[in-house]
Amino acid sequence: MRLPLPQFATGDRHPNHIAEVIETTSTEFLAQCLEPDDLSFPSMPPFGSWVCSVDEESGNQVYAVVYYATTMPIDSVHRARALGLSLQDLREEQPQIFAMLRTEFRAAIVGFEQSSQNRGYNQRIYQYLPPRPPQIHQAVYRCEPEAIIKFTEELDFLRTLLCINGAPVESLAAAAIRDIYQLRKADREWLIKAGRSLSVLLKDDYDRLRFILSQIHP
């Protein structure tokens, strides 16, 4: 059974600091969302959204895409049950409910940016797996729009998204492209470039390509 994360003073917490790594592998990490100050559920990051964390040893900033999220009881033995109450009723009549649930998400690592300490490398971005993933208990942040735009100048990350095991990868790729397209203020050139990259990656699977493209709405 996973216990809730200890909650410390939040006054100095960065507004994009949303979670903490609780499991980590070379290709992905599992993070638990931090509990909000008020009686509400932790904010679940959207499917296909971008998060980042740090490999403290190297200082590399690791980028990942959320492909699975869940809210469940802290007690893995007892399931939540329907109470027939609105969220406001829950706050007034069953406030302890909010402390008995946890929200977690899995994010697939798609690349990294070298630490500014390595000045000889000019903070290059690499769209492949970093030498090490974030460590346990590292902070997880929502990515700033500027960072996502910079990272997605190249499109090699799409290959990684299409190879994630146990995820609806076609919908994931489409969700990521939709969000980036909006962040880029409807940059049609970038969207065409993304479509061409997908057509190369899926040149032998027209049905999958068509399914992805059908979910992208310029």
C-alpha positions as CSV (number, residue, x, y, z in Angstrom):
1,M,0.0,0.0,0.0
2,R,1.3,3.4,-0.9
3,L,1.1,6.0,1.8
4,P,0.1,9.7,1.0
5,L,3.0,12.0,0.4
6,P,3.9,14.2,3.4
7,Q,2.7,17.7,2.7
8,F,5.0,20.5,3.6
9,A,4.4,24.3,3.5
10,T,3.4,25.2,0.0
11,G,4.1,29.0,0.1
12,D,7.5,28.6,-1.7
13,R,6.4,25.9,-4.1
14,H,6.6,26.7,-7.8
15,P,3.1,26.9,-9.3
16,N,4.1,24.2,-11.9
17,H,5.3,21.8,-9.2
18,I,2.4,19.3,-9.4
19,A,3.8,15.9,-8.4
20,E,6.7,13.8,-7.0
21,V,8.3,10.7,-8.5
22,I,7.4,7.5,-6.6
23,E,8.7,4.9,-9.1
24,T,11.2,5.3,-11.9
25,T,12.7,3.3,-14.8
26,S,14.9,4.0,-17.7
27,T,11.9,4.7,-20.0
28,E,9.2,6.2,-17.8
29,F,8.3,7.3,-14.3
30,L,5.3,7.1,-12.0
31,A,4.4,10.3,-10.1
32,Q,2.0,11.0,-7.3
33,C,0.2,14.4,-7.5
34,L,0.7,16.7,-4.5
35,E,-2.4,17.3,-2.4
36,P,-4.0,20.7,-2.8
37,D,-4.4,23.1,0.2
38,D,-8.2,23.1,0.0
39,L,-10.7,20.2,0.0
40,S,-10.5,19.1,-3.6
41,F,-8.9,16.4,-5.6
42,P,-5.3,16.8,-6.9
43,S,-5.2,18.2,-10.4
44,M,-4.8,15.3,-12.8
45,P,-2.5,16.2,-15.7
46,P,-4.3,15.8,-19.1
47,F,-3.6,12.8,-21.3
48,G,-0.8,13.7,-23.7
49,S,0.4,16.7,-21.7
50,W,4.1,17.4,-21.0
51,V,5.9,17.2,-17.7
52,C,9.5,17.4,-16.7
53,S,11.8,16.5,-13.9
54,V,15.6,16.4,-13.2
55,D,18.2,13.8,-12.9
56,E,19.9,15.3,-9.9
57,E,23.3,13.6,-10.5
58,S,23.8,15.0,-14.0
59,G,21.5,18.0,-13.8
60,N,19.8,17.0,-17.0
61,Q,16.2,18.1,-17.4
62,V,14.1,15.1,-18.4
63,Y,11.0,15.6,-20.6
64,A,8.1,13.2,-20.6
65,V,4.5,12.8,-21.9
66,V,1.6,11.7,-19.7
67,Y,0.0,8.6,-21.0
68,Y,-2.0,7.2,-18.0
69,A,-3.5,8.8,-14.9
70,T,-5.7,7.5,-12.1
71,T,-7.4,8.5,-8.8
72,M,-7.8,5.7,-6.3
73,P,-8.1,5.1,-2.6
74,I,-4.8,5.1,-0.6
75,D,-6.0,1.8,0.9
76,S,-5.5,-0.7,-1.9
77,V,-7.8,-3.2,-0.2
78,H,-11.0,-1.2,-0.1
79,R,-12.5,0.3,-3.2
80,A,-14.2,3.7,-3.3
81,R,-18.0,3.4,-3.4
82,A,-20.7,5.7,-4.8
83,L,-22.1,8.1,-2.1
84,G,-24.6,10.0,-4.3
85,L,-23.2,13.3,-3.1
86,S,-22.0,16.4,-5.0
87,L,-18.4,17.6,-4.5
88,Q,-19.8,20.4,-2.3
89,D,-21.8,17.9,-0.2
90,L,-18.6,15.8,0.2
91,R,-16.7,18.8,1.4
92,E,-19.4,19.5,4.0
93,E,-20.4,16.0,5.1
94,Q,-17.4,13.7,4.3
95,P,-14.3,15.9,4.2
96,Q,-12.0,13.0,5.1
97,I,-12.7,11.5,1.7
98,F,-10.2,13.9,0.1
99,A,-7.4,12.6,2.4
100,M,-8.2,9.0,1.5
101,L,-7.6,9.3,-2.2
102,R,-4.4,9.6,-4.3
103,T,-3.9,10.7,-7.9
104,E,-1.0,9.2,-9.8
105,F,0.2,9.4,-13.4
106,R,2.7,7.6,-15.7
107,A,4.8,9.6,-18.1
108,A,6.9,8.2,-20.9
109,I,10.4,9.8,-21.2
110,V,10.9,11.3,-24.7
111,G,14.2,13.2,-24.3
112,F,16.3,15.5,-22.1
113,E,18.1,18.8,-22.1
114,Q,21.7,18.9,-20.8
115,S,22.4,20.8,-17.7
116,S,23.7,24.4,-18.0
117,Q,26.7,23.2,-16.0
118,N,27.9,21.5,-19.2
119,R,28.5,24.8,-20.9
120,G,30.6,23.2,-23.6
121,Y,27.5,21.5,-24.9
122,N,25.3,24.7,-25.1
123,Q,22.3,23.0,-23.3
124,R,21.4,20.9,-26.3
125,I,18.2,19.0,-26.5
126,Y,18.2,15.3,-27.2
127,Q,15.1,13.3,-28.3
128,Y,16.2,10.0,-27.0
129,L,16.5,8.4,-23.5
130,P,18.7,10.1,-21.0
131,P,21.6,8.2,-19.3
132,R,19.4,8.2,-16.1
133,P,15.8,9.0,-15.4
134,P,14.7,11.2,-12.5
135,Q,15.3,9.7,-9.1
136,I,12.7,8.8,-6.5
137,H,11.2,11.8,-4.7
138,Q,12.3,14.3,-7.4
139,A,9.8,17.0,-8.1
140,V,7.7,16.8,-11.3
141,Y,6.6,20.0,-13.1
142,R,4.2,21.0,-15.8
143,C,6.3,22.1,-18.7
144,E,6.3,25.8,-19.7
145,P,4.9,26.4,-23.1
146,E,8.2,27.9,-24.3
147,A,10.0,24.7,-23.3
148,I,7.5,22.5,-25.2
149,I,7.8,24.6,-28.3
150,K,11.6,24.5,-28.1
151,F,11.7,20.7,-27.5
152,T,9.3,20.0,-30.4
153,E,11.2,21.8,-33.1
154,E,12.3,18.3,-34.0
155,L,9.8,15.4,-34.2
156,D,11.8,12.3,-33.3
157,F,9.7,12.1,-30.0
158,L,6.8,10.8,-32.1
159,R,8.6,7.5,-32.7
160,T,8.9,7.1,-28.9
161,L,5.2,7.8,-28.3
162,L,4.2,5.2,-30.9
163,C,6.3,2.5,-29.2
164,I,5.0,2.8,-25.6
165,N,3.7,-0.5,-24.3
166,G,0.3,-0.7,-22.7
167,A,-0.9,2.7,-24.0
168,P,-3.3,3.8,-26.7
169,V,-0.4,5.2,-28.7
170,E,-2.4,6.5,-31.6
171,S,-4.6,8.6,-29.4
172,L,-1.5,9.7,-27.4
173,A,0.3,10.9,-30.5
174,A,-2.8,12.8,-31.7
175,A,-3.3,14.4,-28.3
176,A,0.3,15.5,-28.1
177,I,0.2,17.0,-31.6
178,R,-3.1,18.8,-30.9
179,D,-1.6,20.4,-27.7
180,I,1.6,21.5,-29.4
181,Y,-0.3,22.9,-32.4
182,Q,-2.3,25.1,-30.1
183,L,0.8,26.2,-28.2
184,R,2.4,27.1,-31.5
185,K,-0.7,29.3,-32.3
186,A,-1.9,27.2,-35.2
187,D,1.4,26.9,-36.9
188,R,0.3,25.1,-40.0
189,E,3.8,24.5,-41.3
190,W,4.7,22.6,-38.1
191,L,1.5,20.6,-38.4
192,I,2.3,19.6,-42.0
193,K,5.8,18.6,-40.8
194,A,4.3,16.5,-38.0
195,G,2.0,14.8,-40.5
196,R,4.8,14.0,-42.8
197,S,6.9,12.5,-40.0
198,L,3.9,10.3,-39.0
199,S,3.5,9.1,-42.6
200,V,7.2,8.0,-42.7
201,L,6.9,6.2,-39.3
202,L,3.7,4.5,-40.3
203,K,4.3,4.0,-44.1
204,D,3.4,0.4,-43.8
205,D,0.3,0.9,-41.7
206,Y,-2.1,3.2,-43.3
207,D,-5.0,2.4,-41.0
208,R,-3.0,3.5,-37.9
209,L,-1.9,6.7,-39.7
210,R,-5.5,7.5,-40.8
211,F,-6.7,6.9,-37.2
212,I,-4.2,9.4,-35.8
213,L,-4.9,12.0,-38.4
214,S,-8.6,11.7,-37.8
215,Q,-8.1,12.9,-34.2
216,I,-6.2,16.0,-35.2
217,H,-8.4,19.0,-35.8
218,P,-6.5,22.0,-37.3
